[in-house]
Amino acid sequence: MTNNQNRLFFIALFFAPALAVSAAEQPDAEQLFKQKCSLCHAIDKKKLGPAINTMSNNEEVLRQITTKGKNAMPAYEDKLTGAQIDALVEYLLANQ
C-alpha cells in the first residue's frame, strides 16, 4: 500500500466504530413518545394535554417546553438526554 492508502485505511478504522455507535445510539422517538408522552398527548385529539397537531410548530418552543416544562407539563431535562429531547421534538414536528 502507498502512504496515502495506509492513512486512509487507518482513518477508516478509527472513525468506523464511532459512526456505528452513533447510529445505534439514535433515540427511537416514536417509542419515547409512547413511553413518556402518550399518557397526556395524542397526535390528533386532546387528552390531558393538547394534541400534537395543535401544538406550536416552532422547534425552539417545543424544545423549551419539553425541557423546562410549562403549566401542568413536567420538565424532562433531568429525565431525558438532549438527544432524546431532540428526537421527540422532531417527532412532534413530523406529526403535525
C-alpha positions in Angstrom: 0.0 0.0 0.0 1.1 3.5 -0.6 1.5 6.0 2.2 -1.8 7.7 1.4 -3.7 4.4 1.3 -2.3 3.5 4.7 -3.5 6.8 6.1 -7.0 6.3 4.6 -7.1 2.8 5.9 -6.2 3.9 9.5 -8.6 6.8 9.4 -11.4 4.5 8.3 -10.6 2.1 11.1 -10.5 4.9 13.6 -13.8 6.5 12.6 -15.9 3.5 11.6 -16.7 2.3 15.2 -17.7 5.8 16.2 -20.1 6.1 13.2 -21.6 2.7 14.1 -22.1 3.6 17.7 -23.6 7.0 17.0 -26.1 5.4 14.5 -27.0 2.8 17.2 -27.5 5.5 19.8 -30.2 7.4 17.9 -33.2 7.5 20.1 -36.4 5.9 18.9 -38.7 8.9 19.0 -41.9 7.0 18.5 -41.1 4.7 21.4 -40.1 7.6 23.6 -43.4 9.3 22.8 -45.3 6.2 23.7 -43.4 5.8 27.0 -43.2 9.4 28.1 -45.9 11.5 26.3 -48.9 9.4 25.2 -50.5 9.3 28.7 -51.2 13.1 28.2 -50.9 13.6 24.4 -52.2 12.1 21.2 -51.5 13.1 17.6 -54.9 14.2 16.7 -57.0 14.6 19.9 -56.8 16.3 23.2 -56.2 14.2 26.2 -54.9 15.7 29.4 -52.6 17.9 27.3 -53.0 19.3 23.8 -53.0 17.2 20.6 -49.7 17.2 18.7 -51.4 18.6 15.6 -52.4 21.7 17.7 -49.0 22.3 19.3 -46.6 25.0 18.2 -44.7 24.2 15.1 -41.7 26.2 16.4 -38.9 23.8 17.2 -37.4 26.0 19.9 -40.7 26.4 21.7 -41.3 22.7 21.7 -37.7 22.0 22.9 -38.1 24.6 25.7 -41.4 23.3 26.9 -40.2 19.7 26.8 -37.0 20.6 28.6 -38.3 23.1 31.2 -42.0 22.2 31.4 -44.9 24.6 31.3 -48.1 24.7 33.5 -49.0 21.0 34.1 -46.3 19.8 31.7 -43.4 18.5 33.7 -39.8 19.3 32.9 -37.9 16.5 31.2 -34.4 18.0 31.4 -33.4 15.6 34.2 -35.3 12.6 32.8 -34.2 12.6 29.1 -30.9 13.2 27.3 -30.6 16.1 24.9 -30.6 13.7 22.0 -33.9 12.2 23.3 -35.5 15.6 23.6 -34.3 16.5 20.1 -35.8 13.2 18.8 -39.1 14.0 20.5 -39.2 17.5 19.0 -38.5 16.1 15.6 -41.3 13.5 16.1 -43.7 16.2 17.2 -42.9 18.4 14.2 -43.2 15.4 11.8 -46.7 14.5 13.2 -48.3 17.9 13.0 
